[in-house]
């Protein structure tokens, strides 16, 4: 997922996504991933997130913010793992 996040971020002429992600979207995203045993694959994200209204741009911003804050990691295989209090 990190590769995809970097690719999409590099090709879009928008300001830093992490600053644009609404707080409510971030809280809902975190709750969703926590409910899925604190992990989500790239394939799962592509299936689960769009019907819930998460665009690629918002999702990228949320994930980048979480990673930058040390609250998540993304493997080269595209697996997001949260490191929130609920997930530790």
Backbone as a printed PyTorch tensor [residue, N CA C, xyz], in Angstrom:
tensor([[[  0.8280,  -1.1840,   0.0000],
         [  0.0000,   0.0000,   0.0000],
         [  0.8770,   1.2540,   0.0000]],

        [[  2.0300,   1.1810,   0.6510],
         [  2.9220,   2.3280,   0.7120],
         [  3.2930,   2.7690,  -0.6960]],

        [[  3.5530,   1.8080,  -1.5850],
         [  3.9000,   2.1380,  -2.9590],
         [  2.7360,   2.8340,  -3.6520]],

        [[  1.5390,   2.3400,  -3.4260],
         [  0.3610,   2.9320,  -4.0400],
         [  0.1100,   4.3200,  -3.4620]],

        [[  0.2490,   4.4650,  -2.1440],
         [  0.0680,   5.7690,  -1.5070],
         [  1.0520,   6.7660,  -2.1080]],

        [[  2.3170,   6.3740,  -2.2410],
         [  3.3340,   7.2650,  -2.7900],
         [  3.0430,   7.6050,  -4.2470]],

        [[  2.6310,   6.6200,  -5.0280],
         [  2.3460,   6.8390,  -6.4390],
         [  1.1800,   7.8040,  -6.6210]],

        [[  0.1070,   7.5730,  -5.9060],
         [ -1.0670,   8.4310,  -6.0260],
         [ -0.7350,   9.8390,  -5.5350]],

        [[ -0.0490,   9.9320,  -4.4160],
         [  0.2980,  11.2370,  -3.8650],
         [  1.1890,  12.0160,  -4.8250]],

        [[  2.1000,  11.3180,  -5.4780],
         [  3.0220,  11.9920,  -6.3940],
         [  2.3410,  12.4740,  -7.6680]],

        [[  1.2590,  11.8210,  -8.0480],
         [  0.6180,  12.1800,  -9.3070],
         [ -0.5220,  13.1710,  -9.1550]],

        [[ -0.8600,  13.5280,  -7.9380],
         [ -1.9710,  14.4470,  -7.7150],
         [ -1.4370,  15.8070,  -7.2930]],

        [[ -2.0150,  16.8520,  -7.8270],
         [ -1.5680,  18.2130,  -7.5230],
         [ -2.4130,  18.8260,  -6.4200]],

        [[ -2.5400,  18.1260,  -5.3280],
         [ -3.3350,  18.6230,  -4.1990],
         [ -2.4160,  18.8830,  -3.0160]],

        [[ -2.8450,  19.6820,  -2.0480],
         [ -2.0310,  19.9060,  -0.8640],
         [ -1.9140,  18.6240,  -0.0530]],

        [[ -1.1150,  18.6380,   0.9640],
         [ -0.8840,  17.4390,   1.7870],
         [ -2.2130,  16.8480,   2.2300]],

        [[ -2.4160,  15.6050,   1.8780],
         [ -3.6900,  14.9380,   2.1640],
         [ -3.9620,  14.8230,   3.6540]],

        [[ -2.9430,  14.5720,   4.4370],
         [ -3.1400,  14.3650,   5.8670],
         [ -3.8080,  15.5780,   6.5050]],

        [[ -3.5400,  16.7490,   5.9880],
         [ -4.1470,  17.9580,   6.5410],
         [ -5.5860,  18.1150,   6.0780]],

        [[ -5.9560,  17.4670,   4.9850],
         [ -7.2880,  17.6230,   4.4180],
         [ -8.3020,  16.6040,   4.9350]],

        [[ -7.8430,  15.5270,   5.5420],
         [ -8.7500,  14.4710,   5.9850],
         [ -9.5710,  14.9600,   7.1740]],

        [[-10.8980,  14.9800,   7.0330],
         [-11.7500,  15.4050,   8.1410],
         [-11.5820,  14.4970,   9.3650]],

        [[-11.6580,  15.0880,  10.5360],
         [-11.4940,  14.3500,  11.7900],
         [-12.5280,  13.2280,  11.8920]],

        [[-13.7590,  13.4760,  11.4900],
         [-14.8070,  12.4540,  11.5630],
         [-14.4630,  11.2670,  10.6690]],

        [[-13.9220,  11.5330,   9.4760],
         [-13.5220,  10.4530,   8.5800],
         [-12.4030,   9.6320,   9.2020]],

        [[-11.4590,  10.3040,   9.8090],
         [-10.3360,   9.6000,  10.4440],
         [-10.8350,   8.7130,  11.5790]],

        [[-11.7100,   9.2300,  12.4170],
         [-12.2400,   8.4390,  13.5360],
         [-13.0200,   7.2330,  13.0340]],

        [[-13.8190,   7.4270,  11.9920],
         [-14.5910,   6.3100,  11.4250],
         [-13.6590,   5.2770,  10.7980]],

        [[-12.6130,   5.7280,  10.1140],
         [-11.6460,   4.8210,   9.5000],
         [-10.9440,   3.9930,  10.5670]],

        [[-10.4700,   4.6540,  11.6160],
         [ -9.7850,   3.9470,  12.7010],
         [-10.7160,   2.9320,  13.3490]],

        [[-11.9540,   3.3130,  13.6260],
         [-12.9110,   2.3850,  14.2350],
         [-13.1660,   1.1850,  13.3280]],

        [[-13.2570,   1.4270,  12.0370],
         [-13.4800,   0.3430,  11.0810],
         [-12.3180,  -0.6400,  11.0840]],

        [[-11.0960,  -0.1320,  11.0360],
         [ -9.9260,  -1.0170,  11.0170],
         [ -9.7730,  -1.7230,  12.3600]],

        [[-10.0270,  -1.0260,  13.4450],
         [ -9.9770,  -1.6720,  14.7700],
         [-10.9640,  -2.8230,  14.8440]],

        [[-12.1360,  -2.6640,  14.2670],
         [-13.1590,  -3.7180,  14.2740],
         [-12.7590,  -4.9100,  13.4070]],

        [[-11.7800,  -4.7140,  12.5330],
         [-11.3000,  -5.7810,  11.6440],
         [ -9.9830,  -6.3470,  12.1730]],

        [[ -9.8650,  -6.4450,  13.4830],
         [ -8.6630,  -6.9560,  14.1520],
         [ -7.4350,  -6.0990,  13.8890]],

        [[ -7.6500,  -4.8170,  13.6770],
         [ -6.5890,  -3.8130,  13.5710],
         [ -5.7360,  -3.9030,  12.3170]],

        [[ -6.1630,  -4.6780,  11.3350],
         [ -5.4190,  -4.7540,  10.0830],
         [ -6.3760,  -4.6830,   8.9030]],

        [[ -5.8290,  -4.2420,   7.7740],
         [ -6.6050,  -4.2270,   6.5430],
         [ -5.6300,  -4.3330,   5.3750]],

        [[ -5.9130,  -5.2550,   4.4790],
         [ -5.0740,  -5.3860,   3.2910],
         [ -5.5230,  -4.3810,   2.2440]],

        [[ -4.6920,  -4.1950,   1.2550],
         [ -5.0120,  -3.2980,   0.1570],
         [ -6.2660,  -3.7790,  -0.5740]],

        [[ -6.3780,  -5.0830,  -0.7570],
         [ -7.5440,  -5.6600,  -1.4330],
         [ -8.8110,  -5.4300,  -0.6170]],

        [[ -8.7270,  -5.6390,   0.6930],
         [ -9.8810,  -5.3930,   1.5570],
         [-10.2810,  -3.9260,   1.5180]],

        [[ -9.2940,  -3.0410,   1.5520],
         [ -9.5760,  -1.6010,   1.5200],
         [-10.3030,  -1.2190,   0.2400]],

        [[ -9.8700,  -1.7830,  -0.8790],
         [-10.4980,  -1.4640,  -2.1650],
         [-11.9460,  -1.9260,  -2.2230]],

        [[-12.2760,  -2.9460,  -1.4620],
         [-13.6320,  -3.4900,  -1.4440],
         [-14.5090,  -2.8180,  -0.3880]],

        [[-13.9450,  -2.6070,   0.7960],
         [-14.7170,  -2.1380,   1.9510],
         [-14.9010,  -0.6210,   1.9890]],

        [[-13.8790,   0.1210,   1.6510],
         [-13.9100,   1.5700,   1.8790],
         [-14.7840,   2.3780,   0.9250]],

        [[-14.7340,   2.1460,  -0.3830],
         [-15.5480,   2.9880,  -1.2850],
         [-17.0490,   3.0050,  -0.9740]],

        [[-17.6750,   1.8570,  -0.6720],
         [-19.1120,   1.9230,  -0.3570],
         [-19.4260,   2.7330,   0.9080]],

        [[-18.4130,   2.9170,   1.7530],
         [-18.6080,   3.6940,   2.9750],
         [-18.2770,   5.1720,   2.7700]],

        [[-17.9510,   5.5340,   1.5340],
         [-17.7080,   6.9260,   1.2080],
         [-16.2620,   7.3790,   1.3190]],

        [[-15.3460,   6.4610,   1.5470],
         [-13.9310,   6.8250,   1.6300],
         [-13.3410,   6.8830,   0.2330]],

        [[-12.9450,   8.0710,  -0.1800],
         [-12.2710,   8.2290,  -1.4660],
         [-10.7950,   7.8700,  -1.2840]],

        [[-10.1040,   7.6770,  -2.3950],
         [ -8.6630,   7.3900,  -2.3230],
         [ -7.9300,   8.5460,  -1.6590]],

        [[ -8.3130,   9.7530,  -2.0030],
         [ -7.6420,  10.9230,  -1.4560],
         [ -7.7730,  10.9970,   0.0600]],

        [[ -8.9800,  10.8120,   0.5650],
         [ -9.2090,  10.8700,   2.0100],
         [ -8.4920,   9.7160,   2.6970]],

        [[ -8.5780,   8.5210,   2.1080],
         [ -7.9270,   7.3530,   2.7020],
         [ -6.4160,   7.5470,   2.7650]],

        [[ -5.8420,   8.0580,   1.7050],
         [ -4.3990,   8.3090,   1.6950],
         [ -4.0230,   9.2900,   2.8050]],

        [[ -4.7990,  10.3470,   2.9270],
         [ -4.5280,  11.3340,   3.9680],
         [ -4.5990,  10.7420,   5.3610]],

        [[ -5.6010,   9.9240,   5.5830],
         [ -5.7630,   9.2970,   6.9000],
         [ -4.5910,   8.3690,   7.1760]],

        [[ -4.2750,   7.5100,   6.2300],
         [ -3.1930,   6.5350,   6.4340],
         [ -1.8550,   7.2510,   6.6180]],

        [[ -1.5710,   8.2480,   5.7840],
         [ -0.3220,   8.9980,   5.9300],
         [ -0.2290,   9.6440,   7.3070]],

        [[ -1.3230,  10.2300,   7.7520],
         [ -1.3290,  10.8580,   9.0680],
         [ -1.0830,   9.8590,  10.1810]],

        [[ -1.7490,   8.7230,  10.1070],
         [ -1.5740,   7.6920,  11.1350],
         [ -0.1420,   7.1690,  11.1530]],

        [[  0.4150,   6.9240,   9.9780],
         [  1.7970,   6.4290,   9.8920],
         [  2.7630,   7.4830,  10.4280]],

        [[  2.5870,   8.7260,  10.0170],
         [  3.4740,   9.8070,  10.4730],
         [  3.4170,  10.0120,  11.9830]],

        [[  2.2740,   9.7070,  12.5780],
         [  2.1080,   9.8530,  14.0340],
         [  2.5020,   8.5900,  14.7890]],

        [[  2.9300,   7.5620,  14.0710],
         [  3.3340,   6.3140,  14.7200],
         [  2.1600,   5.4650,  15.1640]],

        [[  0.9710,   5.7460,  14.6340],
         [ -0.2280,   5.0040,  15.0280],
         [ -0.5840,   3.8950,  14.0530]],

        [[  0.2270,   3.7190,  13.0100],
         [ -0.0210,   2.6700,  12.0290],
         [  1.2580,   2.3880,  11.2600]],

        [[  1.2780,   1.2220,  10.6320],
         [  2.3630,   0.8760,   9.7220],
         [  1.7410,   0.1910,   8.5160]],

        [[  2.4720,   0.2440,   7.3920],
         [  2.0280,  -0.4020,   6.1700],
         [  3.1970,  -1.2270,   5.6450]],

        [[  2.9580,  -2.5140,   5.4200],
         [  4.0140,  -3.3790,   4.9070],
         [  4.1520,  -3.2090,   3.4010]],

        [[  5.2550,  -3.7250,   2.8530],
         [  5.4500,  -3.6960,   1.4080],
         [  4.3780,  -4.5070,   0.6910]],

        [[  3.7670,  -5.4640,   1.4030],
         [  2.6950,  -6.2780,   0.8250],
         [  1.3520,  -5.5640,   0.8500]],

        [[  1.3080,  -4.3580,   1.4120],
         [  0.0780,  -3.5800,   1.4160],
         [ -0.8450,  -3.8720,   2.5840]],

        [[ -0.2940,  -4.3000,   3.7170],
         [ -1.1150,  -4.5700,   4.8940],
         [ -0.9620,  -3.4180,   5.8830]],

        [[ -2.0770,  -2.7760,   6.1710],
         [ -2.1220,  -1.6980,   7.1550],
         [ -2.3520,  -2.3200,   8.5220]],

        [[ -1.5430,  -1.9350,   9.4990],
         [ -1.7220,  -2.3980,  10.8700],
         [ -1.7650,  -1.1790,  11.7740]],

        [[ -2.8360,  -1.0720,  12.5500],
         [ -2.9530,   0.0360,  13.4900],
         [ -2.1580,  -0.2620,  14.7540]],

        [[ -1.6750,   0.8010,  15.3800],
         [ -0.9460,   0.6990,  16.6350],
         [ -1.6170,   1.5860,  17.6820]],

        [[ -2.9420,   1.6300,  17.6400],
         [ -3.7010,   2.4200,  18.5920],
         [ -3.7980,   1.6730,  19.9090]],

        [[ -4.3080,   2.3240,  20.9540],
         [ -4.4680,   1.6690,  22.2490],
         [ -5.2990,   0.4080,  22.1460]],

        [[ -6.3210,   0.4350,  21.3110],
         [ -7.1880,  -0.7280,  21.1220],
         [ -6.4400,  -1.8820,  20.4900]],

        [[ -5.4430,  -1.5760,  19.6820],
         [ -4.7680,  -2.6030,  18.8940],
         [ -3.4640,  -3.1180,  19.5170]],

        [[ -2.9980,  -2.4750,  20.5510],
         [ -1.7180,  -2.9000,  21.1420],
         [ -1.8960,  -4.1080,  22.0260]]])
